[in-house]
Amino acid sequence: EELARDEARMDEITELRTRIGECIDRRDLGAAAALFEQLMAMDPRQCLPERSQLEVARELYATGRFPQAAAAFGRYVDRYPGGSENGEIRLLLGIILARDLRQYEVAEQHLAEAIRRVSAPGRREQAARWLNDVRAALGKPPLMEPQG
């Protein structure tokens, strides 16, 4: 009986993942994000293929669902540590965590990693400013002075 329940749950997860992919292919990102939220409710460890994960996370962010967006971006950086956009996504995730969710400890980790990973000087500077703001919110001294 437990095996049958597990199989049914896996079938449901597979079906949701397929439907999310179909919505993304149709550019119906609102529907994809809604289905992704259902998927996360069933199994928060799920992660979509790299591009799909980012598209859904960005849709959640664009529609103001910041806790869900942070979770989706967090799954992306954990699952795809070598992803070409990892630094930029960590910067965005750090900003969401700091500005929108006030989760400063986690934001600090992502912003520090973003500084190491982003290549554009302006983005590194932005990450440094946010990191110093987060450290101030945590009662810590600034790590570095932003350049310029």
C-alpha positions in Angstrom: 0.0 0.0 0.0 2.8 2.4 0.8 4.6 1.5 -2.4 1.4 2.2 -4.4 1.1 5.6 -2.6 4.8 6.4 -3.4 4.3 5.4 -7.1 1.1 7.6 -7.3 3.0 10.5 -5.8 5.9 10.1 -8.2 3.5 9.9 -11.1 1.8 13.1 -9.9 5.3 14.8 -9.6 6.2 13.7 -13.1 2.9 15.0 -14.5 3.4 18.4 -12.8 6.9 18.7 -14.2 5.7 17.8 -17.7 2.9 20.4 -17.4 5.3 23.1 -16.2 7.5 22.4 -19.2 4.6 22.7 -21.5 3.5 26.0 -20.0 7.0 27.4 -20.3 7.1 26.2 -24.0 3.9 28.1 -24.6 5.3 31.2 -22.7 2.5 30.9 -20.1 4.8 31.7 -17.2 1.9 32.5 -14.9 0.5 29.0 -15.2 4.1 27.5 -15.0 4.7 29.4 -11.7 1.3 28.2 -10.3 2.1 24.6 -11.1 5.6 25.0 -9.7 4.1 26.1 -6.4 2.0 22.9 -6.4 5.2 20.9 -7.2 7.0 22.6 -4.2 4.1 21.8 -1.9 4.4 18.1 -2.9 8.2 17.9 -2.7 10.3 21.0 -1.9 13.4 19.3 -3.1 12.3 19.3 -6.7 14.3 21.4 -9.2 13.5 21.9 -12.8 16.0 22.0 -15.7 18.3 25.0 -15.4 16.5 27.4 -17.8 13.0 26.4 -16.7 14.0 26.8 -13.0 15.2 30.4 -13.7 12.1 31.3 -15.8 9.8 30.1 -13.0 11.8 31.9 -10.3 11.8 35.1 -12.3 8.1 34.9 -12.8 7.5 34.4 -9.1 9.8 37.4 -8.4 8.0 39.6 -11.1 4.6 38.8 -9.5 5.8 39.7 -6.0 5.8 36.2 -4.6 9.1 36.9 -2.9 9.3 33.9 -0.5 8.5 31.5 -3.4 11.0 33.3 -5.7 13.7 33.2 -3.1 13.1 29.4 -2.6 13.2 28.9 -6.4 16.4 30.9 -6.9 17.9 29.2 -3.9 17.2 25.8 -5.5 18.8 27.0 -8.7 22.1 28.1 -7.0 22.2 24.9 -5.0 21.5 22.6 -7.9 23.5 24.5 -10.6 26.5 25.8 -8.8 28.5 26.1 -12.0 25.7 27.8 -13.9 26.7 30.7 -16.0 24.2 33.0 -14.2 25.0 31.7 -10.7 26.7 35.0 -9.6 23.9 37.2 -10.9 21.3 35.0 -9.4 23.0 35.0 -6.0 23.1 38.8 -6.2 19.4 38.9 -6.9 18.7 36.3 -4.3 20.7 38.2 -1.7 18.7 41.4 -2.5 15.3 39.6 -2.2 16.4 38.0 1.1 17.6 41.4 2.5 15.1 43.9 1.1 11.9 41.9 0.8 12.3 39.1 3.4 14.6 40.6 6.0 16.6 37.3 6.2 19.9 39.0 6.7 22.0 36.0 7.7 21.2 34.1 4.5 21.4 37.2 2.4 24.9 37.8 3.7 26.1 34.4 2.5 24.6 34.9 -1.0 25.9 38.4 -1.4 29.4 37.5 -0.3 29.4 34.7 -2.9 28.0 37.0 -5.5 31.0 39.3 -5.1 33.3 36.4 -5.8 31.3 35.3 -8.9 30.0 38.3 -10.7 32.4 39.7 -13.3 31.0 43.2 -14.1 32.5 45.8 -11.8 29.2 47.6 -11.4 27.5 44.4 -10.3 30.3 43.6 -7.9 30.0 47.1 -6.5 26.2 46.7 -6.1 26.8 43.4 -4.3 29.3 45.1 -2.0 26.8 47.9 -1.1 24.1 45.4 -0.3 26.5 43.2 1.7 27.6 46.2 3.8 23.9 47.2 4.3 23.1 43.6 5.4 26.2 43.5 7.7 25.0 46.8 9.3 21.5 45.3 9.8 23.3 42.4 11.6 25.4 44.8 13.7 28.6 43.8 11.9 31.2 46.2 10.5 31.4 46.7 6.7 33.6 44.2 4.9 34.8 46.6 2.2 34.3 50.1 1.0 32.4 50.1 -2.4 34.6 51.6 -5.1 33.6 54.9 -6.8 
